Amino acid sequence: MPNLITASRILFSVALLFFPVFSPAFYALYLTADITDMIDGSIARKTGKVSEFGARLDSVAEIVFVAACLVKLLPVIHISALDSRRAKILTV
């Protein structure tokens, strides 16, 4: 059961790539993936189903989730600190 929850997080993370950023569907998938991240480990510990495979699958799911979020969010966020550093580098 915990491994299925973790695998579903991978599917939710990939699904994030197909929805517009900040849309209701994006938020729903993001929150669902985040909730599965919180509960899979606790369920595994409570039911005694902690495994090496599950730990590795959880790490893969984390990487996929973070990568999907970065792919979607980096193009639309504005970070003024980065812009000011670029401006300083260009003027030097």
Secondary structure as the mmCIF struct_conf table of DSSP 4:
data_model
#
loop_
_struct_conf.conf_type_id
_struct_conf.id
_struct_conf.beg_label_comp_id
_struct_conf.beg_label_asym_id
_struct_conf.beg_label_seq_id
_struct_conf.end_label_comp_id
_struct_conf.end_label_asym_id
_struct_conf.end_label_seq_id
HELX_RH_AL_P HELX_RH_AL_P1 PRO A 2 LEU A 16
TURN_TY1_P TURN_TY1_P1 LEU A 17 PHE A 18
BEND BEND1 PHE A 19 PHE A 19
TURN_TY1_P TURN_TY1_P2 VAL A 21 PHE A 22
BEND BEND2 SER A 23 SER A 23
HELX_RH_AL_P HELX_RH_AL_P2 PRO A 24 THR A 47
TURN_TY1_P TURN_TY1_P3 GLY A 48 GLY A 48
HELX_RH_AL_P HELX_RH_AL_P3 GLU A 52 LEU A 73
TURN_TY1_P TURN_TY1_P4 LEU A 74 VAL A 76
HELX_RH_AL_P HELX_RH_AL_P4 SER A 80 THR A 91
#
